[in-house]
Amino acid sequence: MPQPGNGDDSRAMTRDRYAALWWENGSAPLAGLLQVGPTALRFEGRSTDRQALRRIGFDEIRSLHLARGARERVLGRPVIVLDIGRRDAIRIATPEPGALHELLDALTRAASP
């Protein structure tokens, strides 16, 4: 049985809040906080010209993937791409090393039925 703190407990290694940059609908990037909740993602942030608070239910996410290719990156950063059925997908980057993969794992688990 895994014991907390000994490296075997993956839940102890996962957090629910991340510093993040995100882009949607071709707008300027927003910087702020992304929270992975029990049923939805919550974005809260701002850019130079606007402030935003956004909630996306996991049932709204059609697909997600990690975009590493040069054509898919944003500002040179690899991103997580969320397809929510609109014209432009939401792209998410994290400034912390390793956080993007951790976030991808958390989203994959949360969005799976």
Secondary structure as the mmCIF struct_conf table of DSSP 4:
data_model
#
loop_
_struct_conf.conf_type_id
_struct_conf.id
_struct_conf.beg_label_comp_id
_struct_conf.beg_label_asym_id
_struct_conf.beg_label_seq_id
_struct_conf.end_label_comp_id
_struct_conf.end_label_asym_id
_struct_conf.end_label_seq_id
TURN_TY1_P TURN_TY1_P1 PRO A 4 GLY A 7
HELX_RH_AL_P HELX_RH_AL_P1 SER A 10 MET A 13
BEND BEND1 ASP A 16 ASP A 16
STRN STRN1 ARG A 17 TRP A 23
TURN_TY1_P TURN_TY1_P2 ASN A 25 GLY A 26
HELX_LH_PP_P HELX_LH_PP_P1 SER A 27 PRO A 29
STRN STRN2 LEU A 30 VAL A 36
BEND BEND2 PRO A 38 THR A 39
STRN STRN3 ALA A 40 ARG A 46
BEND BEND3 THR A 48 ASP A 49
STRN STRN4 GLN A 51 GLY A 57
HELX_RH_3T_P HELX_RH_3T_P1 PHE A 58 GLU A 60
STRN STRN5 SER A 63 ALA A 67
BEND BEND4 GLY A 69 GLY A 69
TURN_TY1_P TURN_TY1_P3 ALA A 70 GLU A 72
STRN STRN6 VAL A 74 VAL A 74
TURN_TY1_P TURN_TY1_P4 LEU A 75 GLY A 76
STRN STRN7 ARG A 77 ARG A 77
STRN STRN8 VAL A 79 ASP A 83
BEND BEND5 GLY A 85 ASP A 88
STRN STRN9 ILE A 90 ALA A 93
BEND BEND6 PRO A 95 GLU A 96
TURN_TY1_P TURN_TY1_P5 PRO A 97 GLY A 98
HELX_RH_AL_P HELX_RH_AL_P2 ALA A 99 ALA A 111
#
